[in-house]
Amino acid sequence: MIRNIMIALVLVLLVLAAGLSASTSAMAWGAEFAGPGPAVTGNDIGGIFPYSPDVEPIYRDIAADHCARWGRFAKVTSIHRVYGEYVGFVCYDRPGRIISQPSS
């Protein structure tokens, strides 16, 4: 009985260690797919990042830097000036042209 408990404990510890290792290595690779966090979360069509009074003077630059990774321009689409809310933006190819999805 004690042997079975020890085997189960070792298996649980191995599973926990594997999960911690996977999440740690994912974060080391940028892990933008991990969901909203303390930095920009997004891809080549846009993203979000948390609002705080500290980002007020530079929120456009943050969005522009993110979109520039794909050679695109940024347009901030929503900014909720409440601590803990998010700034949303889209990335687009040509200045002055943001293509919206057709309504169905």
Contact map, one row per residue, 1 for C-alpha under 8 A:
11111000000000000000000000000000000000000000000000000000000000000000000000000000000000000000000000000000
11111100000000000000000000000000000000000000000000000000000000000000000000000000000000000000000000000000
11111110000000000000000000000000000000000000000000000000000000000000000000000000000000000000000000000000
11111111000000000000000000000000000000000000000000000000000000000000000000000000000000000000000000000000
11111111100000000000000000000000000000000000000000000000000000000000000000000000000000000000000000000000
01111111110000000000000000000000000000000000000000000000000000000000000000000000000000000000000000000000
00111111111000000000000000000000000000000000000000000000000000000000000000000000000000000000000000000000
00011111111100000000000000000000000000000000000000000000000000000000000000000000000000000000000000000000
00001111111110000000000000000000000000000000000000000000000000000000000000000000000000000000000000000000
00000111111111000000000000000000000000000000000000000000000000000000000000000000000000000000000000000000
00000011111111100000000000000000000000000000000000000000000000000000000000000000000000000000000000000000
00000001111111110000000000000000000000000000000000000000000000000000000000000000000000000000000000000000
00000000111111111000000000000000000000000000000000000000000000000000000000000000000000000000000000000000
00000000011111111100000000000000000000000000000000000000000000000000000000000000000000000000000000000000
00000000001111111110000000000000000000000000000000000000000000000000000000000000000000000000000000000000
00000000000111111111000000000000000000000000000000000000000000000000000000000000000000000000000000000000
00000000000011111111100000000000000000000000000000000000000000000000000000000000000000000000000000000000
00000000000001111111110000000000000000000000000000000000000000000000000000000000000000000000000000000000
00000000000000111111111000000000000000000000000000000000000000000000000000000000000000000000000000000000
00000000000000011111111100000000000000000000000000000000000000000000000000000000000000000000000000000000
00000000000000001111111110000000000000000000000000000000000000000000000000000000000000000000000000000000
00000000000000000111111111000000000000000000000000000000000000000000000000000000000000000000000000000000
00000000000000000011111111100000000000000000000000000000000000000000000000000000000000000000000000000000
00000000000000000001111111110000000000000000000000000000000000000000000000000000000000000000000000000000
00000000000000000000111111111000000000000000000000000000000000000000000000000000000000000000000000000000
00000000000000000000011111111110000000000000000000000000000000000000000000000000000000000000000000000000
00000000000000000000001111111110000000000000000000000000000000000000000000000000000000000000000000000000
00000000000000000000000111111110000000000000000000000000000000000000000000000000000000000000000000000000
00000000000000000000000011111110000000000000000000000000000000000000000000000000000000000000000000000000
00000000000000000000000001111111000000000000000000000000000000000000000000000000000000000000000000000000
00000000000000000000000001111111110000000000000000000000000000000000000000000000000000000000000000000000
00000000000000000000000000000111111000011110000000000000000000000000000000000000000000000000000000000000
00000000000000000000000000000011111000001100000000000000000000000000000000000000000000000000000000000000
00000000000000000000000000000011111110000000000000000000000000000000000000000000000000000000000000000000
00000000000000000000000000000001111110001000000000000000000000000000000000000000000000000000000000000000
00000000000000000000000000000000011111111000000110000000000000000000000000000000000000000000000000000000
00000000000000000000000000000000011111111000000011000000000000000000000000000000000000000000000000000000
00000000000000000000000000000000000111110000000011000000000000000000000000000000000000000000000000000000
00000000000000000000000000000000000111111000000011000000000000000000000000000000000000000000000000000000
00000000000000000000000000000001000111111100001111000000000000000100000000000000000000000000000000000000
00000000000000000000000000000001101110111110001110000000000000000000000000000000000000000000000000000000
00000000000000000000000000000001100000011111111100000000000000000000000000000000000000000000000000000000
00000000000000000000000000000001000000001111111000000000000000000000000000000000000000000000000000000000
00000000000000000000000000000000000000000111110000000000000000000010010000000000000000000010000000000000
00000000000000000000000000000000000000000111111000000000000000000010000000000000000000000111000000000000
00000000000000000000000000000000000000000111111100000000000000000010000001000000000000011110000000000000
00000000000000000000000000000000000000011110111110000000000000000000000000000000000000011100000000000000
00000000000000000000000000000000000100011100011111000000000000000000000000000000000001111000000000000000
00000000000000000000000000000000000111111000001111100000000000000000000000000000000001110000000000000000
00000000000000000000000000000000000011110000000111110000000000000000000000000000001111100000000000000000
00000000000000000000000000000000000000000000000011111011000000000000000000000011111111100000000000000000
00000000000000000000000000000000000000000000000001111111000000000000000000000000111100000000000000000000
00000000000000000000000000000000000000000000000000111111000000000000000000000000101000000000000000000000
00000000000000000000000000000000000000000000000000011111100000000000000000000000000000000000000000000000
00000000000000000000000000000000000000000000000000111111111000000000000000000000000000000000000000000000
00000000000000000000000000000000000000000000000000111111111000000000000000000000000000000000000000000000
00000000000000000000000000000000000000000000000000000111111100000000000000000000000000000000000000000000
00000000000000000000000000000000000000000000000000000011111111000000000000000000000000000000000000000000
00000000000000000000000000000000000000000000000000000011111111100000000000000000000000100000000000000000
00000000000000000000000000000000000000000000000000000000111111110000000001110000000000000000000000000000
00000000000000000000000000000000000000000000000000000000011111111000000000000000000000000000000000000000
00000000000000000000000000000000000000000000000000000000011111111100000000000000000000000000000000000000
00000000000000000000000000000000000000000000000000000000001111111110000001110000000000001000000000000000
00000000000000000000000000000000000000000000000000000000000111111111000011100000000000000000000000000000
00000000000000000000000000000000000000000000000000000000000011111111100000000000000000000000000000000000
00000000000000000000000000000000000000010000000000000000000001111111100000000000000000000000000000000000
00000000000000000000000000000000000000000001110000000000000000111111111111000000000000000010000000000000
00000000000000000000000000000000000000000000000000000000000000011111111110000000000000000000000000000000
00000000000000000000000000000000000000000000000000000000000000001111111100000000000000000000000000000000
00000000000000000000000000000000000000000001000000000000000000000011111100000000000000000000000000000000
00000000000000000000000000000000000000000000000000000000000000000011111110000000000000000000100000000000
00000000000000000000000000000000000000000000000000000000000000000011111111000000000000000011110000000000
00000000000000000000000000000000000000000000000000000000000000010011001111100000000000000011111000000000
00000000000000000000000000000000000000000000010000000000000100110010000111110000000000001111000000000000
00000000000000000000000000000000000000000000000000000000000100110000000011111000000000001111000000000000
00000000000000000000000000000000000000000000000000000000000100100000000001111110000000111100000000000000
00000000000000000000000000000000000000000000000000000000000000000000000000111110000000111100000000000000
00000000000000000000000000000000000000000000000000000000000000000000000000011111000000111000000000000000
00000000000000000000000000000000000000000000000000100000000000000000000000011111100001110000000000000000
00000000000000000000000000000000000000000000000000100000000000000000000000000111110011100000000000000000
00000000000000000000000000000000000000000000000000111000000000000000000000000011111010000000000000000000
00000000000000000000000000000000000000000000000000110000000000000000000000000001111110000000000000000000
00000000000000000000000000000000000000000000000001111000000000000000000000000000111110000000000000000000
00000000000000000000000000000000000000000000000001110000000000000000000000000000011111000000000000000000
00000000000000000000000000000000000000000000000001100000000000000000000000000001111111100000000000000000
00000000000000000000000000000000000000000000000111100000000000000000000000000011000111110000000000000000
00000000000000000000000000000000000000000000000111100000001000000000000000011111000011111000000000000000
00000000000000000000000000000000000000000000011110000000000000000000000000011110000001111100000000000000
00000000000000000000000000000000000000000000011100000000000000100000000001111100000000111110000000000000
00000000000000000000000000000000000000000000111000000000000000000000000001111000000000011111000000000000
00000000000000000000000000000000000000000001110000000000000000000010000111100000000000001111100000000000
00000000000000000000000000000000000000000000100000000000000000000000000111100000000000000111111011100000
00000000000000000000000000000000000000000000000000000000000000000000001110000000000000000011111010000000
00000000000000000000000000000000000000000000000000000000000000000000000110000000000000000001111111000000
00000000000000000000000000000000000000000000000000000000000000000000000010000000000000000001111110000000
00000000000000000000000000000000000000000000000000000000000000000000000000000000000000000000011111000000
00000000000000000000000000000000000000000000000000000000000000000000000000000000000000000001111111100000
00000000000000000000000000000000000000000000000000000000000000000000000000000000000000000001010111110000
00000000000000000000000000000000000000000000000000000000000000000000000000000000000000000001000011111000
00000000000000000000000000000000000000000000000000000000000000000000000000000000000000000000000001111100
00000000000000000000000000000000000000000000000000000000000000000000000000000000000000000000000000111110
00000000000000000000000000000000000000000000000000000000000000000000000000000000000000000000000000011111
00000000000000000000000000000000000000000000000000000000000000000000000000000000000000000000000000001111
00000000000000000000000000000000000000000000000000000000000000000000000000000000000000000000000000000111
